[in-house]
Amino acid sequence: MWELNQLHRSEAVLEQHWRVMPCMLLHSALMARAVLLWGELNIRPSWTEQARRQLPELAWDSSRGRVGAHEAGAMLTQAPARIPGAQYEPADADSGLLHLAGATIWLRAR
């Protein structure tokens, strides 16, 4: 199955996305809901790093799925498929903060 005993160069570049971090519980909860985000909401989010905010950011093109950050935040915190214990805090018209167990991620519709 595996051919190398170390990470490939292309895998090592993405290490910051899967290393153990305070927001791993929140990342894992989002990944468990990926089918809902990608399929039902028709958004294609991607992880970005916002140096000015020092927080991971999950961003997507809102014109494609027409789902804004507030709608996604409501689904992730209030719908039957919600992340238990997560809270969403609107920040501005296009973004908000998703909180869980002391970790925070920006949700942003571009």
ChimeraX commands (.cxc) that place a marker at each C-alpha (Angstrom):
marker #1 position 0.00,0.00,0.00 radius 0.5
marker #1 position 2.68,2.51,0.99 radius 0.5
marker #1 position 5.78,2.88,-1.09 radius 0.5
marker #1 position 7.67,5.45,0.97 radius 0.5
marker #1 position 8.57,5.43,4.67 radius 0.5
marker #1 position 8.36,9.22,4.82 radius 0.5
marker #1 position 6.00,11.94,3.64 radius 0.5
marker #1 position 6.10,12.86,-0.01 radius 0.5
marker #1 position 7.05,16.48,-0.76 radius 0.5
marker #1 position 3.44,17.29,-1.75 radius 0.5
marker #1 position 2.16,15.87,1.55 radius 0.5
marker #1 position 4.72,17.68,3.67 radius 0.5
marker #1 position 3.64,21.04,2.25 radius 0.5
marker #1 position 0.17,20.49,3.77 radius 0.5
marker #1 position 1.41,19.43,7.21 radius 0.5
marker #1 position -0.08,22.51,8.89 radius 0.5
marker #1 position -3.56,21.26,7.95 radius 0.5
marker #1 position -3.32,17.90,9.75 radius 0.5
marker #1 position -0.86,18.34,12.60 radius 0.5
marker #1 position -2.23,18.16,16.14 radius 0.5
marker #1 position -3.55,21.61,17.01 radius 0.5
marker #1 position -6.09,23.07,19.44 radius 0.5
marker #1 position -8.68,23.22,16.66 radius 0.5
marker #1 position -8.43,19.51,15.71 radius 0.5
marker #1 position -11.81,18.71,17.30 radius 0.5
marker #1 position -13.44,21.47,15.26 radius 0.5
marker #1 position -11.60,20.42,12.06 radius 0.5
marker #1 position -12.71,16.83,12.60 radius 0.5
marker #1 position -16.33,17.87,13.19 radius 0.5
marker #1 position -16.29,19.89,9.96 radius 0.5
marker #1 position -14.83,16.98,8.00 radius 0.5
marker #1 position -17.53,14.69,9.39 radius 0.5
marker #1 position -20.05,17.09,7.85 radius 0.5
marker #1 position -18.22,17.45,4.53 radius 0.5
marker #1 position -20.97,15.72,2.55 radius 0.5
marker #1 position -23.47,18.24,3.89 radius 0.5
marker #1 position -21.21,21.21,3.14 radius 0.5
marker #1 position -20.13,20.03,-0.30 radius 0.5
marker #1 position -23.28,18.20,-1.39 radius 0.5
marker #1 position -26.31,19.76,0.24 radius 0.5
marker #1 position -25.06,23.35,0.45 radius 0.5
marker #1 position -23.21,23.06,-2.88 radius 0.5
marker #1 position -20.13,24.90,-1.64 radius 0.5
marker #1 position -16.48,23.99,-2.23 radius 0.5
marker #1 position -14.66,25.33,0.82 radius 0.5
marker #1 position -10.90,25.45,1.13 radius 0.5
marker #1 position -8.61,26.09,4.09 radius 0.5
marker #1 position -6.59,29.29,4.11 radius 0.5
marker #1 position -4.42,30.92,6.74 radius 0.5
marker #1 position -5.15,34.50,7.70 radius 0.5
marker #1 position -1.96,35.98,9.13 radius 0.5
marker #1 position -3.73,39.08,10.40 radius 0.5
marker #1 position -6.23,37.00,12.35 radius 0.5
marker #1 position -3.97,34.12,13.37 radius 0.5
marker #1 position -6.89,31.72,12.84 radius 0.5
marker #1 position -7.59,28.99,10.32 radius 0.5
marker #1 position -10.19,30.08,7.78 radius 0.5
marker #1 position -12.64,27.97,5.81 radius 0.5
marker #1 position -13.59,30.02,2.75 radius 0.5
marker #1 position -15.70,29.44,-0.35 radius 0.5
marker #1 position -17.14,31.21,-3.37 radius 0.5
marker #1 position -20.65,32.17,-2.28 radius 0.5
marker #1 position -21.79,32.98,-5.82 radius 0.5
marker #1 position -21.57,29.30,-6.75 radius 0.5
marker #1 position -23.68,27.83,-3.96 radius 0.5
marker #1 position -25.28,31.06,-2.82 radius 0.5
marker #1 position -24.71,30.07,0.79 radius 0.5
marker #1 position -23.25,32.72,3.03 radius 0.5
marker #1 position -21.19,32.27,6.16 radius 0.5
marker #1 position -24.18,32.99,8.41 radius 0.5
marker #1 position -26.28,30.26,6.75 radius 0.5
marker #1 position -23.41,27.78,7.03 radius 0.5
marker #1 position -22.84,28.83,10.65 radius 0.5
marker #1 position -26.52,28.32,11.47 radius 0.5
marker #1 position -26.49,24.88,9.87 radius 0.5
marker #1 position -23.35,23.88,11.78 radius 0.5
marker #1 position -24.76,25.03,15.13 radius 0.5
marker #1 position -28.57,24.68,14.93 radius 0.5
marker #1 position -29.56,22.03,12.38 radius 0.5
marker #1 position -30.03,18.33,13.20 radius 0.5
marker #1 position -26.51,17.74,11.77 radius 0.5
marker #1 position -25.05,20.45,14.01 radius 0.5
marker #1 position -21.72,20.18,15.78 radius 0.5
marker #1 position -22.65,19.58,19.43 radius 0.5
marker #1 position -21.40,22.44,21.59 radius 0.5
marker #1 position -20.34,24.64,18.67 radius 0.5
marker #1 position -21.33,28.30,18.60 radius 0.5
marker #1 position -21.39,30.70,15.67 radius 0.5
marker #1 position -20.66,34.41,16.03 radius 0.5
marker #1 position -21.31,36.69,13.01 radius 0.5
marker #1 position -18.37,39.01,12.37 radius 0.5
marker #1 position -19.46,40.98,9.31 radius 0.5
marker #1 position -21.71,40.55,6.27 radius 0.5
marker #1 position -19.59,37.76,4.74 radius 0.5
marker #1 position -17.91,36.00,7.65 radius 0.5
marker #1 position -18.19,34.74,11.19 radius 0.5
marker #1 position -16.43,32.75,13.87 radius 0.5
marker #1 position -17.18,29.11,14.62 radius 0.5
marker #1 position -16.20,28.19,18.20 radius 0.5
marker #1 position -15.83,24.78,19.84 radius 0.5
marker #1 position -13.93,23.73,22.98 radius 0.5
marker #1 position -11.70,26.81,23.04 radius 0.5
marker #1 position -10.89,26.66,19.32 radius 0.5
marker #1 position -12.06,29.14,16.69 radius 0.5
marker #1 position -12.25,28.98,12.90 radius 0.5
marker #1 position -13.28,31.77,10.55 radius 0.5
marker #1 position -16.06,30.91,8.08 radius 0.5
marker #1 position -15.98,33.23,5.09 radius 0.5
marker #1 position -18.09,33.39,1.96 radius 0.5
marker #1 position -16.17,35.24,-0.75 radius 0.5
marker link #1:1,2 radius 0.2
marker link #1:2,3 radius 0.2
marker link #1:3,4 radius 0.2
marker link #1:4,5 radius 0.2
marker link #1:5,6 radius 0.2
marker link #1:6,7 radius 0.2
marker link #1:7,8 radius 0.2
marker link #1:8,9 radius 0.2
marker link #1:9,10 radius 0.2
marker link #1:10,11 radius 0.2
marker link #1:11,12 radius 0.2
marker link #1:12,13 radius 0.2
marker link #1:13,14 radius 0.2
marker link #1:14,15 radius 0.2
marker link #1:15,16 radius 0.2
marker link #1:16,17 radius 0.2
marker link #1:17,18 radius 0.2
marker link #1:18,19 radius 0.2
marker link #1:19,20 radius 0.2
marker link #1:20,21 radius 0.2
marker link #1:21,22 radius 0.2
marker link #1:22,23 radius 0.2
marker link #1:23,24 radius 0.2
marker link #1:24,25 radius 0.2
marker link #1:25,26 radius 0.2
marker link #1:26,27 radius 0.2
marker link #1:27,28 radius 0.2
marker link #1:28,29 radius 0.2
marker link #1:29,30 radius 0.2
marker link #1:30,31 radius 0.2
marker link #1:31,32 radius 0.2
marker link #1:32,33 radius 0.2
marker link #1:33,34 radius 0.2
marker link #1:34,35 radius 0.2
marker link #1:35,36 radius 0.2
marker link #1:36,37 radius 0.2
marker link #1:37,38 radius 0.2
marker link #1:38,39 radius 0.2
marker link #1:39,40 radius 0.2
marker link #1:40,41 radius 0.2
marker link #1:41,42 radius 0.2
marker link #1:42,43 radius 0.2
marker link #1:43,44 radius 0.2
marker link #1:44,45 radius 0.2
marker link #1:45,46 radius 0.2
marker link #1:46,47 radius 0.2
marker link #1:47,48 radius 0.2
marker link #1:48,49 radius 0.2
marker link #1:49,50 radius 0.2
marker link #1:50,51 radius 0.2
marker link #1:51,52 radius 0.2
marker link #1:52,53 radius 0.2
marker link #1:53,54 radius 0.2
marker link #1:54,55 radius 0.2
marker link #1:55,56 radius 0.2
marker link #1:56,57 radius 0.2
marker link #1:57,58 radius 0.2
marker link #1:58,59 radius 0.2
marker link #1:59,60 radius 0.2
marker link #1:60,61 radius 0.2
marker link #1:61,62 radius 0.2
marker link #1:62,63 radius 0.2
marker link #1:63,64 radius 0.2
marker link #1:64,65 radius 0.2
marker link #1:65,66 radius 0.2
marker link #1:66,67 radius 0.2
marker link #1:67,68 radius 0.2
marker link #1:68,69 radius 0.2
marker link #1:69,70 radius 0.2
marker link #1:70,71 radius 0.2
marker link #1:71,72 radius 0.2
marker link #1:72,73 radius 0.2
marker link #1:73,74 radius 0.2
marker link #1:74,75 radius 0.2
marker link #1:75,76 radius 0.2
marker link #1:76,77 radius 0.2
marker link #1:77,78 radius 0.2
marker link #1:78,79 radius 0.2
marker link #1:79,80 radius 0.2
marker link #1:80,81 radius 0.2
marker link #1:81,82 radius 0.2
marker link #1:82,83 radius 0.2
marker link #1:83,84 radius 0.2
marker link #1:84,85 radius 0.2
marker link #1:85,86 radius 0.2
marker link #1:86,87 radius 0.2
marker link #1:87,88 radius 0.2
marker link #1:88,89 radius 0.2
marker link #1:89,90 radius 0.2
marker link #1:90,91 radius 0.2
marker link #1:91,92 radius 0.2
marker link #1:92,93 radius 0.2
marker link #1:93,94 radius 0.2
marker link #1:94,95 radius 0.2
marker link #1:95,96 radius 0.2
marker link #1:96,97 radius 0.2
marker link #1:97,98 radius 0.2
marker link #1:98,99 radius 0.2
marker link #1:99,100 radius 0.2
marker link #1:100,101 radius 0.2
marker link #1:101,102 radius 0.2
marker link #1:102,103 radius 0.2
marker link #1:103,104 radius 0.2
marker link #1:104,105 radius 0.2
marker link #1:105,106 radius 0.2
marker link #1:106,107 radius 0.2
marker link #1:107,108 radius 0.2
marker link #1:108,109 radius 0.2
marker link #1:109,110 radius 0.2
view
